[in-house]
Amino acid sequence: MARVKIDMPASYRFSTRIPVRIGDVNYGGHVGNDAIVSILHESRMQYLQAIGCTELKAYGTGLIMADLAVVYKGESFYGDQLTVAVAADEISSVGFDLFYRISMEKEGKTVLVAEAKTAMICYDYDNHKVSRVPDALKQQLI
């Protein structure tokens, strides 16, 4: 079986802490795959806010997700404090990739929970078409 592989960046410029909520836990007693996607979304919103924008207002453009890949590495449970590191890379004329590393501290060790990537495309929501990455946004990403 072929597995998804994500070439993760060596460093991250942003990180946030997100607690595992009871609604994130599935029938297996651990964080569900759908909850990981929700945690990625929350961390992306916090990252964008930190660089002065949102998905709808990103220095003169909007952002829309073109794809998502997640590689699950370990379990997490209700009450765990997750650290989500976020980095932008692979910037093109119309978009960029965001990379996410979800980890937690357990018994004095860093435990990797998941790695993920989203492809973000600049999008003009008024005209319903792809747009270029504004220079101001590019400067915030690098």
N, C-alpha and C positions, 0 to 999 in steps of 0.2 A: 504494500500500500504506500503510495507516494504521500508524503506529508508536506504541508505548507512550510516554507522556510522564509524568514524575514531577515534581511541583513540589517541589523540594528546599528544605530550610530554609537560611537565611542563615548560621547558626552551629551548631557542634557542641560538646557539653560533654565528649565522651569520644573518645579515639582510641587505637588499638593498632597494633603492628607485627606483621605476619604474613609469614614467608618463603614463597616459592613452593617447594613440595617437588617432587621428581621425579614423584611420583604425581599431581600436579596437572596435569601436561603431557599433552596429547592427541596424536593422530596428526599434527596440523598443526604440532606443535612449540611450541605456546603453551599457556597455561592454558586448560583446557576449561571449558565453561559449567557443567558439573556441579561442578567444583572451585570456581568462584566461589560457588555456593550453599553449599558446605561452608565456605568462608572467611567468608561471611556468618554462618553458624551459629556458628563459633568466635568471631567478634567479638561476636555477640549474647551468648554465654555470658560472655565477659569483661566486657562492659558490665553485664550483670545482676549479676555478682559485685561489680563496683565500686560498685553501688548497694545491695548487701547482700541479694541474693536469687538465686534460680534459677528455671527455668521451672516447677518443681514446688512451690517454696516462695517465694512473692512476697507477703510481708506478709499472710498469711492466705488466699491464693488461689493457684491455679496459672495458668499461661499456656499458650495453645495458638495456633498460627499459623492464621489464617483465609485469608490470601492472600500471594502473593509476586510482585513485579514487579522485573525486572532490565533495565536498559538498558546494553548493552555499548558502551564508548566507545573502547577501545584494547587493545592486546595487552600481555601480560606473559609472562615466560619464567622457566625454572628459575633459581633463585638471586636473583631480584628480591625486594626487601624492600617489601612492600605496606603502606601506611598505610591503615587503615580507620577513618574517623570515623563516629560513631554519634550520632544525636539522636532524642529522642522528641518527638512532636507529635500534633496531632489527637486529644487525649484526650477520650473520651466516657464515659458512665456505666459501660460494660462493657468498654472496651478502649482501645487507642491504636495509633498507627503508629510504627514505628521506621524511620528513614531511614539509609542507609549510603552513604558516598562512599569508593570505593576508588581510591587514587592511588599513585604512586611517583615518586621523584626519578630523573631520567635526564639526564645531561650538564648538570646545573645547572638543569634545568627540572622543574616538577611536571607529570606526565603523568596524565591522568584515565583510569582503567581501566574503571570501571563505577559506576553509580548504582543504588540499589535501595531498595525499601520492603517491609516486612512489616507486615501488620495482626495485632496481637496481641490476643487476646480473653482476658479473665479467665475461668477455668474451674475448677469444683469437680469434681475428678477422682473423689472419693468418690461423689458423687451424679450425676455425668455431666450437668452442666448449666452454663450460662453464669452467672457471678456478677458482682457489681459491682466496680469498681476500688476497692480499699481506700484510704482517705485517706493512710495512710502510704506506700503505693506512689506515689500521685499526687504527694506532696511530693517524692519522690526523682526523679520524671520531669521535673518542671518546673524 
